[in-house]
Amino acid sequence: MAEFLSSIIPNIMSKPGLLWKAFVETIQMLVIAAPISFLLGLILGVAVVASKPNGVLRNKWIYLLVGKVIDLFRSIPFILLAIIMLDLSRLIVGTATGVKGAIIPLLFGTVPFFARQVETAMAEVPPGLIEAAESMGCGPWDILWRVYLKESIPGIVRGGTITLVSLIGFTAMAGAIGAGGLGNFAISYGMRSQMDVAYVVILIILIMVSLLQAIGNRAAKKTTH
């Protein structure tokens, strides 16, 4: 088996330790960036929905400010965003390379994306439910927690799945600026005509995305009522 693999992916078989290290670095970036992105994105998404003109905590200044900030960072291609965040990464975490250096660009790329996913999910809550909660004397925070968030859980789960898939793509792109991980591994060796390295990395990423998508779809079905 080893001889067969060496014949079709010789460059991978000659450096299995480096491939494993790159895979672990990608997982580390996901494990660190995903929870923070979900928390901050959820807060921003709820803030947009609550402060909109017909929201339960309507405030046009918060609505405009948060909305514009989200749109600003969503409009910048991630690879450019990662480049302009190099100095900020050095300031906050002390480095712009490796797993630590990738976290700040990943957050700035993912948080606005997930915030819009949360906003979209919450916008699908039927207005009748909001009106019913108001008629029963529920306050703004009760409506946000017991109606908006509770009823939009399936949509938020689906949005979280999409965000995780995008985050995997971001980690690969971050490899272009020395962030480590599978993207950096593929770029470092694939560009030296070692195309089997690039093919194997693509296959690994496809498997990761497929697994996350399957888990996300199952979770969304279980939370749908």
Salt bridges, closest charged atoms under 4 A:
GLU25 OE2 - LYS21 NZ 2.70
ASP71 OD1 - ARG116 NH2 2.71
ASP87 OD1 - ARG90 NH1 2.80
GLU119 OE1 - ARG116 NH1 2.34
GLU151 OE1 - HIS225 NE2 3.42
